[in-house]
């Protein structure tokens, strides 16, 4: 072996395009697993009513983590879209599920401070709404609550209230910890800034401010408070009717109309995703068969009798669109739902080949609504075929 052969080979520098593709690939794979976590948690929410708070926290965390991944692969704006509205009160209640104090639970606002107790006094009006997507507002409040807990290791109180005008809302979150030193406050929202109030300040607050700014909202440190730290979130006011319904499934939810024994075929190459969808769809009353690719699905006699097909966009061998075309040739009544967990996939508009398109992860309630619409469409096509 020559001296030149013995020298270590230099790694080929990764291009920006390659780096983005690698990040997108990792985000896709993580998003697939988050979809499984969310689906399983929402399924257990229906079966284990005694474990509501813990399971809701798992489902919320999986949903929000998926939104963060989509933001990472896109333009930095949450996928909920511009103009989305949310309830600050609900966002804080949800954030409190995700950030537990060392005691394991928040005491409500009627409790005294007491040593070793962490009190969350949520005075926000239920009818108040702001023009910020719920995942964004929740992410910011999670950071602020985590910082407050870190600042009060022996217990303390966090109070949330708001000042609301006709067009603008200022949400105030205040703790009674040691506060923030003036020298630290000057650089608090700069990336890399830290304080002795505990982990989470610095990059977290800088990112929170940037995230809110993308939706026309602000994050500021309150001044002139007697003690503790106060943070102010400013946002445009929205009508309470603009706030979407919660999508975390509860134990009382039942199978939707037309779902009992609805035959559904799932075609997805991720085994964990197939298993989750089989269990969740079974809980909704459907009769389910699952396959990892189009060839296996097309060879199964049960596919010919399906009313709805959930087809992943990316499949080994024939891709999802090719499989959808084969399914459509065999049965014009079949309702085809094209799924994708890859943010770079361009999902086609419904055009006769594909009836619905969805991005993963899909919440259980959203899935139930989608299947109800699919079942109605299948029945309509069956009636039209009989009448022709």
C-alpha positions in Angstrom: 0.0 0.0 0.0 1.4 3.4 -1.0 1.8 6.4 1.3 -1.0 8.1 -0.6 -3.3 5.1 0.0 -2.6 5.2 3.7 -3.7 8.8 4.1 -7.2 9.2 5.5 -9.7 10.2 2.8 -11.4 13.5 3.3 -15.1 13.5 3.6 -17.0 15.1 0.7 -18.6 18.3 1.9 -22.4 18.0 2.2 -24.2 20.5 -0.1 -27.1 22.6 1.3 -29.5 20.6 -0.8 -28.2 17.3 0.6 -28.4 18.7 4.1 -32.0 19.9 3.6 -32.9 16.5 2.2 -31.3 14.7 5.1 -33.1 16.8 7.6 -36.4 16.4 5.8 -35.9 12.6 5.7 -35.3 12.5 9.5 -38.3 14.7 10.1 -40.5 12.4 8.0 -39.4 9.3 9.9 -39.9 11.0 13.3 -43.3 12.4 12.2 -44.4 8.8 11.3 -43.6 7.7 14.9 -45.3 10.7 16.3 -48.4 9.8 14.3 -48.3 6.3 16.0 -47.8 7.8 19.5 -50.7 10.2 19.0 -53.0 7.6 17.5 -52.3 5.1 20.3 -52.7 7.8 23.0 -56.0 9.0 21.6 -57.2 5.4 21.4 -56.4 4.8 25.1 -58.2 8.1 25.9 -61.4 6.3 24.9 -60.6 3.2 26.8 -59.0 4.5 30.0 -61.0 7.5 31.3 -59.1 7.3 34.6 -55.9 8.3 32.8 -57.2 11.4 31.0 -54.6 14.0 31.9 -51.5 11.8 31.2 -52.9 10.5 27.9 -54.0 14.0 26.8 -50.5 15.3 27.5 -49.0 12.5 25.4 -51.3 13.2 22.5 -50.8 17.0 22.8 -47.0 16.6 22.9 -47.0 14.3 19.8 -49.3 16.7 17.9 -47.2 19.8 18.7 -43.9 18.0 18.0 -45.3 17.1 14.6 -46.2 20.7 13.9 -42.7 21.8 14.9 -41.2 19.3 12.4 -43.4 20.7 9.7 -42.3 24.2 10.6 -38.6 23.1 10.5 -39.0 21.8 7.0 -41.1 24.7 5.7 -40.9 28.5 6.0 -40.9 28.6 9.8 -44.7 29.2 10.0 -46.9 26.7 11.8 -48.9 24.6 9.4 -52.2 25.8 11.0 -52.0 28.7 8.6 -52.4 32.4 8.8 -55.5 33.7 10.5 -56.0 30.7 12.8 -57.5 31.6 16.2 -57.1 30.1 19.6 -58.3 30.4 23.2 -55.5 31.6 25.6 -57.4 29.9 28.5 -57.5 26.5 26.7 -53.9 27.0 25.6 -52.7 27.5 29.2 -54.7 24.5 30.4 -53.1 22.4 27.7 -49.6 23.8 28.5 -50.2 22.8 32.2 -50.7 19.2 31.1 -47.3 19.3 29.3 -45.4 21.0 32.1 -45.9 19.4 35.5 -44.2 20.9 38.6 -42.1 18.6 40.9 -45.2 17.8 43.0 -46.7 16.1 39.9 -49.8 18.4 39.7 -50.7 22.0 39.7 -53.0 23.3 42.5 -55.8 25.5 41.2 -56.1 29.2 41.8 -58.2 28.9 45.0 -55.3 27.2 46.8 -52.9 29.1 49.0 -49.2 29.3 48.0 -47.9 27.0 50.7 -44.4 25.6 50.7 -43.9 22.7 48.3 -47.0 23.6 46.3 -47.2 25.0 42.8 -50.4 27.0 42.0 -51.7 27.9 38.6 -54.3 30.6 38.8 -55.9 30.8 35.3 -58.0 33.9 35.3 -58.3 34.1 31.5 -61.9 34.4 30.2 -63.2 31.3 28.4 -64.7 33.5 25.6 -61.4 35.4 24.9 -59.7 34.5 21.6 -56.6 35.7 19.9 -55.4 35.4 16.2 -52.6 33.0 16.9 -52.7 29.3 16.1 -53.2 27.1 19.1 -49.9 25.1 18.7 -48.0 28.3 18.6 -49.6 29.8 21.7 -49.3 26.5 23.5 -45.6 26.2 22.7 -44.8 29.7 24.0 -46.8 29.1 27.2 -45.0 25.7 27.7 -41.7 27.6 27.7 -42.9 30.3 30.1 -44.4 27.7 32.5 -41.2 25.6 32.4 -39.2 28.7 33.2 -41.5 29.6 36.1 -41.2 26.2 37.6 -37.5 26.3 37.3 -37.5 29.7 39.1 -39.6 28.3 42.0 -38.0 25.1 43.2 -39.7 25.1 46.5 -43.1 26.0 45.2 -44.9 29.1 44.1 -47.7 30.7 42.2 -48.3 31.6 38.6 -51.2 33.9 37.7 -52.5 34.4 34.2 -54.9 37.2 33.2 -55.5 39.5 30.3 -56.3 43.0 29.2 -58.6 43.0 26.2 -59.5 45.8 23.9 -61.7 45.7 20.8 -58.9 44.7 18.5 -56.0 43.7 20.7 -55.3 41.4 23.7 -52.4 41.4 26.1 -52.1 38.1 28.0 -50.1 38.4 31.2 -48.3 35.4 32.9 -46.7 36.3 36.2 -44.9 34.2 38.8 -43.8 35.0 42.3 -40.3 33.7 42.0 -37.1 35.7 42.5 -37.5 37.7 39.3 -35.0 38.6 36.6 -32.0 40.8 37.3 -32.0 44.0 35.2 -28.6 43.2 33.6 -30.1 39.8 32.4 -33.4 41.4 31.3 -31.6 43.6 28.7 -30.4 40.5 26.7 -33.2 38.1 27.7 -34.6 37.6 24.2 -31.2 37.2 22.5 -30.3 33.7 21.4 -27.8 32.2 23.8 -28.8 34.4 26.8 -29.1 32.5 30.1 -30.3 33.3 33.6 -30.1 31.5 36.9 -33.9 31.1 36.9 -33.4 27.6 35.4 -32.9 26.0 32.0 -35.1 27.1 29.1 -34.4 30.9 28.9 -32.2 32.3 26.1 -32.7 30.3 23.0 -36.2 29.3 24.1 -37.4 32.8 24.6 -35.7 34.1 21.5 -37.4 31.4 19.5 -40.7 32.1 21.1 -40.6 35.8 20.2 -39.7 34.9 16.6 -42.5 32.4 16.4 -45.1 34.8 17.7 -43.8 37.5 15.4 -44.5 35.3 12.4 -48.1 35.5 13.4 -48.2 39.2 14.1 -47.9 38.8 17.9 -45.3 39.9 20.5 -43.6 38.7 23.6 -42.2 41.1 26.1 -40.9 41.1 29.7 -43.2 43.0 32.0 -41.6 45.9 34.1 -42.5 47.5 37.3 -43.8 44.3 39.0 -43.3 44.1 42.8 -41.8 40.6 42.6 -41.3 37.6 40.4 -41.2 37.7 36.6 -44.0 38.8 34.3 -44.3 38.0 30.5 -46.7 39.7 28.2 -48.1 38.2 25.0 -49.7 40.7 22.7 -51.9 39.5 19.8 -54.8 40.6 17.6 -58.2 39.8 19.1 -60.4 37.2 17.3 -64.0 36.2 17.6 -64.6 33.3 20.0 -66.5 31.6 17.2 -63.2 31.4 15.2 -61.6 29.0 17.6 -61.7 25.5 16.3 -62.9 22.6 18.4 -60.4 20.6 20.4 -59.1 17.6 18.5 -58.0 15.4 21.4 -60.4 12.5 21.5 -62.3 11.9 24.8 -63.7 8.7 26.2 -67.3 9.4 25.3 -66.6 9.6 21.6 -68.4 6.9 19.6 -68.2 5.5 16.1 -69.5 8.0 13.6 -72.6 7.4 11.4 -72.0 4.8 8.7 -68.7 3.5 10.2 -70.1 0.3 11.8 -68.5 -2.6 9.7 -67.3 -0.1 7.1 -64.7 -2.1 5.1 -61.4 -0.2 4.9 -58.1 -1.2 3.4 -54.9 0.4 4.6 -51.8 0.4 2.4 -48.7 1.7 4.2 -45.2 0.4 4.3 -44.6 1.4 8.0 -45.5 -1.5 10.2 -46.1 0.7 13.2 -48.4 2.9 11.3 -50.4 0.0 9.9 -50.8 -1.5 13.4 -51.9 1.8 14.8 -54.5 2.4 12.1 -55.8 -1.1 12.3 -56.5 -0.7 16.0 -57.9 2.9 15.8 -60.1 2.1 12.8 -61.3 -1.1 14.6 -62.2 1.1 17.6 -64.3 3.2 15.3 -66.2 0.1 14.2 -64.5 -0.5 10.8 -63.5 -3.8 9.3 -59.9 -3.4 8.4 -57.3 -5.2 6.3 -53.7 -3.9 6.0 -51.0 -4.3 3.5 -47.4 -2.9 3.1 -47.6 -2.4 -0.6 -49.9 -2.2 -3.6 -49.1 -5.6 -4.9 -50.2 -7.3 -1.7 -53.3 -5.2 -1.5 -54.4 -5.9 -5.1 -53.8 -9.6 -4.6 -56.1 -9.7 -1.5 -59.8 -10.5 -2.2 -60.8 -8.3 0.7 -59.5 -5.2 -1.1 -62.1 -5.8 -3.9 -64.9 -5.4 -1.3 -63.5 -2.3 0.5 -65.5 0.9 0.6 -62.5 3.1 1.5 -58.8 2.8 0.8 -56.1 4.7 2.9 -53.1 4.8 0.6 -49.7 6.1 1.6 -48.1 8.4 -1.0 -44.8 6.7 -0.9 -44.8 2.9 -1.2 -42.2 0.3 -2.3 -42.6 -0.7 -5.9 -45.6 1.2 -7.3 -46.0 4.5 -5.5 -49.3 5.6 -3.9 -50.6 7.3 -7.0 -50.0 4.3 -9.2 -51.7 2.0 -6.6 -54.6 4.5 -6.5 -54.9 4.3 -10.3 -55.0 0.5 -10.2 -57.6 0.5 -7.4 -59.8 3.0 -9.3 -59.7 0.8 -12.5 -61.1 -2.1 -10.4 -63.8 -0.2 -8.5 -65.2 3.2 -9.5 -67.1 3.3 -6.2 -64.1 3.0 -4.0 -63.2 6.1 -2.0 -59.5 6.7 -2.1 -57.7 8.7 0.6 -54.0 9.6 -0.2 -51.9 10.0 2.9 -48.4 11.6 3.3 -46.0 12.2 6.2 -43.4 13.7 3.9 -43.7 17.5 3.7 -42.1 17.6 0.2 -44.8 15.5 -1.3 -47.2 17.5 -3.5 -50.6 16.0 -2.8 -52.9 16.3 -5.8 -56.3 17.9 -5.6 -59.2 15.5 -5.7 -59.6 14.8 -9.4 -61.5 11.5 -9.7 -58.4 9.4 -9.0 -58.0 10.6 -5.4 -61.0 11.7 -3.3 -59.3 13.0 -0.2 -55.7 13.9 0.7 -54.4 14.1 4.3 -51.1 14.9 6.1 -49.9 12.7 8.9 -50.4 12.6 11.8 -54.1 12.6 11.6 -56.0 12.9 14.9 -58.6 10.3 15.8 -61.5 12.8 15.6 -60.3 14.1 12.3 -60.0 10.5 11.0 -63.5 9.7 12.2 -64.9 12.8 10.4 -62.9 11.8 7.2 -64.2 8.3 7.3 -67.8 9.5 7.8 -67.5 11.7 4.7 -65.9 8.8 2.8 -68.7 6.4 3.8 -71.3 8.9 2.6 -69.5 9.3 -0.7 -69.3 5.6 -1.2 -73.0 5.2 -0.5 -73.8 8.0 -3.0 -71.7 6.3 -5.7 -73.4 2.9 -5.0 -76.9 4.5 -5.4 -75.8 6.2 -8.6 -74.5 2.9 -10.0 -77.8 1.1 -9.1 -79.8 3.9 -10.7 -77.9 4.0 -14.0 
